[in-house]
Amino acid sequence: MQTDTPTKTDLRQLAFDVIDRALRAGATDAEAVVYEGDEFSARVRLGQVETLKESGSRAVGLRVFLGQRTASTSSSDFSGESIERLIDGAITLAKITSEDPFAGLPAPEEFGQLEGDLKLYFEDVNEMPPAERIEIARRTEAAAMAFDPRIQNSGGADFDTGTAHKILMNSRGFSGEYKRSYCGFSVTPIAIDDKGGMQRNYWYSSSRTVKKLESPEEIGRIAAQRTLRRLGARRVPTQKAPVVFSPEIARSIIGNIFDAANGDAIYRHATFFAEMLGKQVAGENITVVDDGTMMLDGIGGFGTSPFDGEGLPTRRTVLVQNGVLQNYVMNTYTARKLGMRSTGNASRGLAGNPGIGSHNFSLEPGTQTPEQILAEIKNGLYVTETMGFGVNLVTGDYSQGAAGMWIENGELAYPVEEITIAGNLKDMYRNIVAIGNDLVFRGSAAAPTIRVEGMTIAGS
């Protein structure tokens, strides 16, 4: 038995061998995923390096089928002995699991992947010297600290990079691989007011390539401004008023649409979108898209990939168009349960069955600037932060702790905190009366500024 650790070029061969041996051990079908990645993280606080981490990892995951019984195992040890245990373990587990009529790999004709270079990987992420990465974190923090004398402390600044290489292969003829890269930095300044009250906030920049990162000085300045505008925050009386959600909070409000349209939740009737396909679930101004093929400025989005976690080509799926629910999001398993076809949204770790994950998920932007949206409000709340997990996807009930700015006569007047905002997502999606033109992808999900009518604000 060969016990050598495979080199980088052997990863495809490893996947092939694992599948071949699983079939010879009795599996009727098998799927292997091989992952290799590198990570770097530097943290600076008050100009000094606090932590410095560099790590590499490699692992293999195996999913086997014995008819309609399935099981999976994974290992970070690539020795022959360990691979033997990986295969034996998966086969043994599959023999004692129950049969599932919906289990199995996708049909052979469903497999495929996007062709061409999706611009997911950039070598410059690894080429930047560690000293330069640390210096960017230092410059970001220094810019935030120098912005205003009230910024007297720092939660620190980070610089992170990561690269990954993924190979997916199965016994039905699919074989695919891609590499991706990431780099980004952030800072969290702390401001103190004249009464000793402290507030913190943050800002960040991220990209697949160092060339597209924003200026450290600009990120530090924005983080400082976001922190300072929270000083002197107070509560407001309980009332009903328009609520404007900043893009980073709007993103999570709209993200609940993905969760509500998740095929697994639909099948279990654990969502207020159950049996709503083809029906109005939001205002006519609402169009929500999940797009695994997206390119931004010539670079693949953070959620872009050539194939999903089962080897199906990624695609652009419109979940909601002009307020009407057009599609659920599904992997092969949930699609079979619903008598439908996968939308290419299988997400796959190393072990376990595929889940359902988004690609590049967004609310299509409107035409108004954020300033124009605020200008139309006499009294209302601009939310910049929410706390807790107050969303019930079965009923749509929404209630979260919040902080932000109070709007008076169309302008941001003063900071507010220790309040709760409440409503029901079924109503909230119908009551989005304004959508901003400020859609920016800083991750794999994005939304512009939105204004929601008629929410309850619980305060003093």
C-alpha positions as CSV (number, residue, x, y, z in Angstrom):
1,M,0.0,0.0,0.0
2,Q,1.4,3.4,-1.0
3,T,1.6,5.8,1.9
4,D,3.2,8.9,0.3
5,T,1.4,12.2,0.8
6,P,0.2,13.4,-2.7
7,T,1.8,16.5,-4.2
8,K,-0.4,19.3,-5.4
9,T,-0.6,17.8,-8.9
10,D,-1.9,14.5,-7.5
11,L,-5.1,15.9,-6.0
12,R,-7.2,15.0,-9.1
13,Q,-5.7,11.5,-9.1
14,L,-6.5,11.2,-5.4
15,A,-10.2,12.0,-6.1
16,F,-10.3,9.5,-8.9
17,D,-8.7,6.8,-6.8
18,V,-11.0,7.4,-3.9
19,I,-14.1,7.0,-6.2
20,D,-12.6,4.0,-7.9
21,R,-11.9,2.2,-4.7
22,A,-15.3,3.0,-3.2
23,L,-17.0,1.4,-6.2
24,R,-14.8,-1.6,-5.9
25,A,-15.7,-1.8,-2.2
26,G,-19.4,-2.1,-3.2
27,A,-20.7,1.4,-3.6
28,T,-23.2,1.8,-6.5
29,D,-22.2,5.5,-6.8
30,A,-19.6,7.8,-5.2
31,E,-18.6,11.4,-5.1
32,A,-15.3,12.9,-3.9
33,V,-14.4,16.5,-3.0
34,V,-10.7,17.4,-2.4
35,Y,-9.9,20.8,-0.9
36,E,-6.6,22.6,-0.4
37,G,-6.3,26.1,1.0
38,D,-4.0,28.7,2.5
39,E,-4.9,31.4,5.0
40,F,-3.1,34.4,6.4
41,S,-4.3,36.8,9.1
42,A,-2.6,39.7,10.8
43,R,-4.2,41.8,13.5
44,V,-2.8,45.2,14.6
45,R,-4.0,47.2,17.6
46,L,-2.8,50.6,18.5
47,G,0.0,50.2,15.9
48,Q,1.3,47.0,17.4
49,V,1.0,43.5,15.9
50,E,-1.2,41.5,18.2
51,T,-1.6,38.3,16.2
52,L,-0.1,36.8,13.1
53,K,-1.5,33.5,11.7
54,E,-0.5,31.5,8.6
55,S,-2.0,28.1,7.9
56,G,-2.5,25.6,5.2
57,S,-5.1,22.8,5.1
58,R,-5.9,19.9,2.9
59,A,-8.8,17.4,3.1
60,V,-10.8,14.9,1.2
61,G,-14.5,14.1,1.6
62,L,-16.3,11.0,0.2
63,R,-20.0,10.4,-0.3
64,V,-21.1,6.9,-1.2
65,F,-24.4,5.4,-2.2
66,L,-25.5,1.8,-1.8
67,G,-28.7,1.9,-3.8
68,Q,-30.7,4.5,-1.9
69,R,-28.7,4.4,1.2
70,T,-26.0,7.1,1.6
71,A,-23.2,8.1,4.0
72,S,-20.2,10.4,4.0
73,T,-16.8,10.6,5.6
74,S,-13.9,13.0,5.5
75,S,-10.2,13.1,6.4
76,S,-7.3,15.6,6.4
77,D,-4.8,12.7,6.3
78,F,-3.9,11.6,2.8
79,S,-1.9,8.5,3.7
80,G,-2.9,5.2,2.1
81,E,-4.0,3.9,5.5
82,S,-6.2,6.9,6.2
83,I,-7.8,6.8,2.7
84,E,-8.6,3.1,3.3
85,R,-10.3,4.0,6.6
86,L,-12.2,6.8,4.8
87,I,-13.7,4.4,2.3
88,D,-14.4,1.6,4.7
89,G,-16.1,4.0,7.1
90,A,-18.4,5.4,4.4
91,I,-19.4,1.9,3.1
92,T,-20.0,0.6,6.7
93,L,-22.1,3.7,7.6
94,A,-24.1,3.4,4.4
95,K,-25.0,-0.2,5.1
96,I,-26.7,0.7,8.4
97,T,-28.6,3.9,7.3
98,S,-32.2,3.8,6.1
99,E,-33.1,3.8,2.5
100,D,-34.2,7.2,1.2
101,P,-36.2,7.3,-2.1
102,F,-34.9,10.8,-2.9
103,A,-31.2,9.9,-2.4
104,G,-28.7,9.7,-5.3
105,L,-26.5,11.7,-7.5
106,P,-28.0,14.0,-10.2
107,A,-28.8,12.4,-13.6
108,P,-25.8,12.4,-15.9
109,E,-27.3,14.9,-18.4
110,E,-27.6,17.5,-15.6
111,F,-23.9,17.8,-15.0
112,G,-21.9,20.6,-16.5
113,Q,-19.9,23.7,-15.7
114,L,-19.3,27.2,-17.0
115,E,-16.5,27.5,-19.5
116,G,-13.7,30.0,-19.6
117,D,-11.8,31.9,-17.0
118,L,-14.2,33.3,-14.4
119,K,-11.4,35.4,-12.8
120,L,-11.8,33.8,-9.4
121,Y,-8.1,33.5,-8.6
122,F,-5.3,36.1,-8.5
123,E,-1.8,35.1,-7.5
124,D,-1.0,38.7,-6.2
125,V,-2.9,37.7,-3.0
126,N,0.0,35.4,-2.1
127,E,2.7,37.6,-3.6
128,M,2.2,40.6,-1.3
129,P,4.9,40.4,1.5
130,P,3.5,39.9,5.0
131,A,5.2,43.2,6.1
132,E,3.1,45.0,3.5
133,R,-0.1,43.4,4.6
134,I,0.6,44.4,8.2
135,E,1.4,48.0,7.0
136,I,-2.0,48.3,5.4
137,A,-3.7,47.3,8.6
138,R,-1.5,49.9,10.5
139,R,-2.3,52.6,8.0
140,T,-6.0,51.9,8.2
141,E,-6.0,52.1,12.0
142,A,-3.8,55.2,12.0
143,A,-6.2,57.0,9.6
144,A,-9.2,56.2,11.8
145,M,-7.3,57.3,15.0
146,A,-6.1,60.6,13.4
147,F,-9.6,61.6,12.1
148,D,-10.9,63.1,15.3
149,P,-9.6,63.6,18.9
150,R,-12.7,61.8,20.2
151,I,-11.4,58.5,18.7
152,Q,-9.1,57.5,21.6
153,N,-9.0,53.7,21.3
154,S,-9.2,50.9,18.8
155,G,-10.7,47.4,18.6
156,G,-7.9,46.7,16.1
157,A,-7.4,46.4,12.4
158,D,-7.1,43.2,10.4
159,F,-5.6,42.1,7.1
160,D,-6.7,38.7,5.8
161,T,-5.9,36.6,2.7
162,G,-7.0,33.2,1.6
163,T,-6.7,30.9,-1.4
164,A,-8.5,27.7,-2.1
165,H,-8.4,24.9,-4.7
166,K,-11.4,22.6,-5.0
167,I,-11.9,19.5,-7.0
168,L,-15.2,17.7,-7.3
169,M,-15.5,14.3,-9.1
170,N,-18.1,11.6,-9.2
171,S,-18.8,8.1,-10.6
172,R,-21.2,9.4,-13.2
173,G,-18.5,11.1,-15.2
174,F,-18.4,14.6,-13.7
175,S,-15.0,16.1,-13.0
176,G,-14.4,19.8,-12.2
177,E,-12.0,22.1,-10.3
178,Y,-11.4,25.7,-9.7
179,K,-9.2,28.0,-7.6
180,R,-10.3,31.1,-5.8
181,S,-8.6,33.9,-3.9
182,Y,-9.6,36.5,-1.3
183,C,-8.0,39.5,0.4
184,G,-9.4,42.2,2.7
185,F,-8.9,44.5,5.6
186,S,-11.0,46.2,8.2
187,V,-10.8,48.5,11.3
188,T,-12.9,49.1,14.4
189,P,-12.3,52.5,16.0
190,I,-13.6,53.4,19.5
191,A,-14.8,56.9,20.2
192,I,-15.5,58.5,23.6
193,D,-17.8,61.5,24.2
194,D,-17.4,64.2,26.9
195,K,-19.5,62.2,29.3
196,G,-17.3,59.1,29.0
197,G,-19.8,57.2,26.8
198,M,-18.1,54.9,24.3
199,Q,-19.2,53.8,20.9
200,R,-17.6,51.6,18.2
201,N,-18.2,50.8,14.6
202,Y,-16.2,49.4,11.7
203,W,-15.6,49.5,7.9
204,Y,-13.8,47.2,5.5
205,S,-12.6,46.6,1.9
206,S,-12.5,43.2,0.2
207,S,-11.7,41.7,-3.2
208,R,-10.3,38.7,-5.0
209,T,-7.2,40.7,-6.0
210,V,-5.0,43.2,-4.2
211,K,-5.4,45.6,-7.1
212,K,-9.1,46.2,-6.4
213,L,-8.7,46.9,-2.6
214,E,-9.7,50.4,-1.6
215,S,-7.3,52.9,0.0
216,P,-6.5,52.2,3.7
217,E,-6.9,55.9,4.5
218,E,-10.3,56.0,2.9
219,I,-11.5,52.9,4.9
220,G,-10.1,54.4,8.1
221,R,-11.9,57.7,7.5
222,I,-15.3,55.9,6.8
223,A,-14.9,53.7,9.9
224,A,-14.2,56.9,12.0
225,Q,-17.2,58.7,10.6
226,R,-19.5,55.7,11.2
227,T,-18.2,55.5,14.8
228,L,-18.5,59.2,15.6
229,R,-22.1,59.6,14.4
230,R,-23.1,57.1,17.1
231,L,-21.9,59.3,20.0
232,G,-24.6,60.6,22.3
233,A,-27.1,57.9,21.2
234,R,-30.5,57.9,22.9
235,R,-33.8,56.1,22.9
236,V,-36.9,57.4,21.1
237,P,-40.5,57.0,22.2
238,T,-42.4,53.9,21.0
239,Q,-44.2,54.7,17.7
240,K,-45.0,53.6,14.2
241,A,-42.8,55.3,11.6
242,P,-41.0,54.8,8.3
243,V,-37.8,52.8,8.7
244,V,-34.9,53.2,6.2
245,F,-32.4,50.3,6.2
246,S,-28.7,51.0,5.3
247,P,-27.4,48.6,2.6
248,E,-25.6,46.3,5.1
249,I,-28.9,45.8,7.1
250,A,-31.1,45.7,3.9
251,R,-28.9,42.9,2.8
252,S,-30.0,40.7,5.7
253,I,-33.7,41.7,5.3
254,I,-33.6,40.7,1.7
255,G,-31.5,37.6,2.6
256,N,-34.6,36.2,4.4
257,I,-36.2,35.9,0.9
258,F,-33.5,33.3,0.1
259,D,-34.2,31.4,3.3
260,A,-37.9,31.6,2.8
261,A,-37.6,30.2,-0.8
262,N,-35.2,27.4,0.3
263,G,-36.6,24.1,-1.2
264,D,-36.0,22.2,2.1
265,A,-38.1,24.7,4.1
266,I,-40.8,24.7,1.3
267,Y,-41.0,20.9,1.5
268,R,-41.3,20.9,5.3
269,H,-43.9,23.8,5.1
270,A,-41.5,25.7,7.5
271,T,-41.8,29.0,5.6
272,F,-44.4,31.6,4.8
273,F,-43.4,31.1,1.1
274,A,-44.9,27.6,1.1
275,E,-47.4,27.2,-1.8
276,M,-46.7,30.8,-2.9
277,L,-45.0,30.0,-6.3
278,G,-46.4,32.3,-9.0
279,K,-48.1,34.5,-6.4
280,Q,-47.4,38.1,-5.2
281,V,-45.1,38.0,-2.1
282,A,-43.7,41.6,-2.3
283,G,-44.3,45.0,-3.9
284,E,-44.1,45.3,-7.7
285,N,-40.8,47.2,-7.3
286,I,-39.1,44.1,-5.9
287,T,-36.9,41.8,-8.0
288,V,-34.5,39.5,-6.3
289,V,-31.8,37.5,-8.1
290,D,-29.3,34.8,-7.3
291,D,-26.5,34.7,-9.9
292,G,-23.6,32.2,-9.8
293,T,-22.3,33.5,-13.1
294,M,-21.8,37.2,-12.1
295,M,-18.7,39.2,-13.2
296,L,-18.1,42.6,-11.6
297,D,-15.5,44.9,-13.2
298,G,-14.1,41.9,-15.0
299,I,-13.7,39.8,-11.8
300,G,-15.8,36.9,-10.7
301,G,-18.2,37.7,-7.8
302,F,-17.6,36.3,-4.3
303,G,-20.4,33.8,-5.0
304,T,-19.4,33.0,-8.5
305,S,-18.2,29.5,-9.4
306,P,-18.3,27.2,-12.5
307,F,-20.4,24.5,-10.8
308,D,-22.4,24.0,-7.7
309,G,-21.7,21.5,-4.8
310,E,-23.0,18.6,-6.9
311,G,-21.4,19.4,-10.3
312,L,-24.3,21.2,-11.9
313,P,-23.5,24.4,-13.8
314,T,-24.2,27.6,-11.8
315,R,-26.8,29.9,-13.3
316,R,-28.8,33.1,-12.8
317,T,-32.1,32.4,-11.0
318,V,-34.7,35.1,-10.5
319,L,-36.4,34.3,-7.2
320,V,-38.8,37.2,-7.1
321,Q,-39.7,39.3,-10.2
322,N,-41.8,42.4,-9.8
323,G,-43.0,41.0,-6.5
324,V,-44.0,37.6,-7.8
325,L,-42.3,34.5,-6.4
326,Q,-40.8,32.8,-9.5
327,N,-38.5,30.1,-8.2
328,Y,-37.6,28.2,-5.1
329,V,-33.9,27.5,-4.6
330,M,-33.0,23.8,-4.6
331,N,-30.4,21.1,-4.7
332,T,-31.1,17.8,-6.4
333,Y,-32.5,16.2,-3.2
334,T,-35.0,18.9,-2.4
335,A,-35.9,19.2,-6.1
336,R,-36.8,15.5,-6.2
337,K,-38.9,15.9,-3.1
338,L,-40.8,18.7,-4.7
339,G,-41.0,17.1,-8.1
340,M,-38.9,19.8,-9.6
341,R,-35.4,20.4,-11.0
342,S,-32.3,21.6,-9.1
343,T,-31.5,25.3,-9.5
344,G,-27.8,24.7,-9.2
345,N,-27.8,25.8,-5.5
346,A,-26.2,22.8,-3.9
347,S,-23.6,23.8,-1.4
348,R,-21.1,21.2,-0.3
349,G,-18.7,20.9,2.6
350,L,-16.4,17.9,3.0
351,A,-18.8,15.7,4.9
352,G,-22.5,15.3,5.0
353,N,-25.1,15.7,2.3
354,P,-25.2,18.9,0.1
355,G,-27.1,21.8,1.6
356,I,-28.6,24.8,-0.3
357,G,-26.6,27.9,-0.6
358,S,-26.7,31.2,-2.4
359,H,-24.3,32.5,-5.0
360,N,-24.3,36.2,-5.7
361,F,-27.6,37.2,-4.1
362,S,-29.1,40.7,-4.5
363,L,-32.1,43.0,-4.6
364,E,-32.1,44.9,-7.9
365,P,-31.4,48.6,-7.3
366,G,-33.9,51.5,-7.8
367,T,-33.2,55.0,-9.1
368,Q,-33.2,57.2,-5.9
369,T,-30.1,58.2,-4.1
370,P,-30.1,57.4,-0.3
371,E,-30.3,61.2,0.3
372,Q,-33.4,61.4,-1.8
373,I,-35.0,58.6,0.1
374,L,-34.2,60.3,3.5
375,A,-35.4,63.7,2.1
376,E,-39.0,62.4,1.8
377,I,-39.3,61.5,5.5
378,K,-40.5,64.0,8.2
379,N,-39.9,61.6,11.1
380,G,-38.4,58.1,10.9
381,L,-35.5,55.8,11.7
382,Y,-32.4,55.0,9.7
383,V,-31.1,51.6,10.8
384,T,-27.3,50.9,10.7
385,E,-27.2,48.0,13.1
386,T,-29.4,45.1,14.3
387,M,-28.9,42.7,17.1
388,G,-30.1,39.2,17.9
389,F,-32.0,36.6,15.9
390,G,-35.6,37.8,15.7
391,V,-36.9,36.3,12.5
392,N,-39.5,33.5,12.3
393,L,-39.6,32.1,8.8
394,V,-42.8,30.1,9.4
395,T,-44.9,33.1,10.3
396,G,-42.8,35.9,8.9
397,D,-42.6,37.7,12.3
398,Y,-39.7,40.0,12.5
399,S,-38.3,41.7,15.7
400,Q,-34.8,42.8,16.3
401,G,-32.8,45.1,18.6
402,A,-31.6,48.1,16.5
403,A,-29.4,51.2,16.5
404,G,-29.0,54.0,14.0
405,M,-30.0,57.6,13.4
406,W,-33.2,59.4,13.8
407,I,-34.5,61.2,10.7
408,E,-36.1,64.7,11.1
409,N,-37.3,66.8,8.2
410,G,-35.4,64.7,5.7
411,E,-32.0,64.7,7.4
412,L,-30.1,62.5,9.9
413,A,-30.6,64.4,13.2
414,Y,-29.2,62.3,16.1
415,P,-28.1,58.8,17.0
416,V,-30.5,56.3,18.6
417,E,-29.9,53.0,20.4
418,E,-31.6,50.5,22.7
419,I,-34.7,50.2,20.6
420,T,-36.5,47.3,18.9
421,I,-38.0,47.3,15.4
422,A,-40.8,44.9,14.7
423,G,-43.1,43.9,11.8
424,N,-43.9,40.9,9.6
425,L,-41.8,40.1,6.6
426,K,-45.0,39.4,4.6
427,D,-46.0,43.0,5.1
428,M,-42.5,44.5,5.0
429,Y,-41.8,43.1,1.5
430,R,-45.0,44.7,0.3
431,N,-44.3,47.9,2.0
432,I,-40.8,48.7,0.6
433,V,-41.8,52.0,-0.9
434,A,-38.3,53.2,-2.0
435,I,-35.2,51.4,-3.2
436,G,-31.8,53.2,-3.5
437,N,-29.4,53.2,-6.4
438,D,-26.5,52.3,-4.1
439,L,-26.1,48.6,-4.8
440,V,-22.4,47.6,-4.1
441,F,-21.2,44.0,-3.7
442,R,-18.8,43.8,-0.7
443,G,-19.4,40.1,-0.3
444,S,-21.6,37.5,-2.0
445,A,-24.9,39.2,-1.0
446,A,-25.9,42.8,-1.5
447,A,-28.8,45.2,-1.3
448,P,-29.2,48.9,-1.8
449,T,-30.8,51.3,0.8
450,I,-34.5,50.5,1.3
451,R,-37.4,52.3,3.0
452,V,-40.2,50.3,4.7
453,E,-43.4,51.8,5.8
454,G,-45.4,51.1,8.9
455,M,-43.0,49.3,11.2
456,T,-43.3,49.5,15.0
457,I,-40.3,51.1,16.8
458,A,-40.3,50.1,20.5
459,G,-38.3,52.6,22.6
460,S,-38.8,54.5,25.8
